[in-house]
Every structure is written in C-alpha cells, then in structure tokens.
Amino acid sequence: MYELGATFSDVAVDAGTNVLVEGPPMSGKRQLGFDILGSGVRNGEGAIVVSTKDGADRVLEEFERVEGADSAVGVVDCVTKQQGMGSSIDADLVRYASSPVDLTGIGIELSELLRVLYKERGFTKNRILLHSLSTLLMYSDLQTVFRFLHVFTGRVQSSDALGTFVVDASAHDEQTVSTLKQLFDGVVRVRERDDDGFEARVVGVGGGTQWRDL
C-alpha cells in the first residue's frame, strides 16, 4: 500500500495504482505531486520524476529543498537536450530524453531508472511523478499521448509502483481530460476556494475524501 502524502496521509492505495492530479494553473499541483513522492522517500521508497517542464538540475534542487540533501531521486529530463543547455550526460539516477516529443525515449529511460532502483539500489517500492501531461499534449496529439500513457500506466502497475500524473485541466477541453481519465484508477482534484486559496479531494481510490485545504 502507498499513502498519498501529507495532505492525504489517511488515504492508502494499492501497489500498481495510477493517480491523476488535475487542477488550474498555479494551484499547487506540482507541490502536491512532490509531497506524494517525498512521503515515499521518507519511508525508504524509491522515487522518479519524469519532467517535461524543468531540467534535472532544477528538479533535484527543488526536491532537496523539500526533502533534504540526502534524498536520492531519479529524473527523466525531457528538457535539457531540447534546449541545448546544461549537462546531458546520463548519470546513475539522471537520464535524458531528447524532448517531450520523444515518447519512446521517455519510456525507455523510465524503464532503465526503475531497473536501477529495483536491482542496483534495492528499492522494492517506488513512486513515479510525471509533470506534466499538459506539456506532452502541446507537442503530440491526444491519441499519441493516450497510447504512450497506456504503456506508462501499465508499467507502473506491473512494477507494483505508484504513479502520479499532473495535468492542467483548464488548458484542455473537457473531452481530452475525460479521455485521459480512463487510464487512471483515481483522481486528485484541485480547485480554487472562494477566499482565493486552494483545496483538493481524492476521488475513486482509497475510499475518496472530502475537500481539504492545500
């Protein structure tokens, strides 16, 4: 079982579960995803971030601010090679896809990182965060992204991992988001409160929750 971070510490989901985090821009979706990942790290689990928006250096710096300098997290960086900036040499826990269009490469690098965490680092439980699906949909059509995610979520399931996927729901039409939701076991919905703060709830897994402040 995996619990869903500090906000939903009372919610536990089965190994192999895939969860979609959806909400408006600047609503704390990314931080919620990092919190779900970080709670696993604190419990001795492995962690992987598939980043389509930021390079590995920024992802690791942000994660270390939250979880501490001793945190070990794998990154599939889909940005650095495309922008031609920074290092793009594969390290033990940092791998590079050529761009967010390179869905095959992303899948290959994810599989390799999972292998490293399982076989070389000894992590029997692993959490994976993909931030963000909206970037993938900017570069590829819905059908292509759906096929990629079908394989990706299947890999999470077969690995007994926990998959967390972030999407900016307001950037896509309702049909696109509804189509993507078919691939996930549950959803964490984030919305703005009347007082300009944000709140979230879990739907479809762990018994669900009421709205909670973020």
Stockholm file with secondary structure:
# STOCKHOLM 1.0

chainA/1-214         MYELGATFSDVAVDAGTNVLVEGPPMSGKRQLGFDILGSGVRNGEGAIVVSTKDGADRVLEEFERVEGADSAVGVVDCVTKQQGMGSSIDADLVRYASSPVDLTGIGIELSELLRVLYKERGFTKNRILLHSLSTLLMYSDLQTVFRFLHVFTGRVQSSDALGTFVVDASAHDEQTVSTLKQLFDGVVRVRERDDDGFEARVVGVGGGTQWRDL
#=GR chainA/1-214 SS CEEETTTEEEEEECTTEEEEEEECTTSSHHHHHHHHHHHHHHTTCEEEEEESSSCHHHHHHHHHHHHCTTCCCEEEESSHHHHTCSCCCCCSSEEECSCTTCHHHHHHHHHHHHHIIIIISCCSSEEEEEECHHHHHHHSCHHHHHHHHHHHHHHHHHTTCEEEEEEEGGGSCHHHHHHHHTTCSEEEEEEECTTSCEEEEEESSTTCCCCEEC
#=GC SS_cons         CEEETTTEEEEEECTTEEEEEEECTTSSHHHHHHHHHHHHHHTTCEEEEEESSSCHHHHHHHHHHHHCTTCCCEEEESSHHHHTCSCCCCCSSEEECSCTTCHHHHHHHHHHHHHIIIIISCCSSEEEEEECHHHHHHHSCHHHHHHHHHHHHHHHHHTTCEEEEEEEGGGSCHHHHHHHHTTCSEEEEEEECTTSCEEEEEESSTTCCCCEEC
//
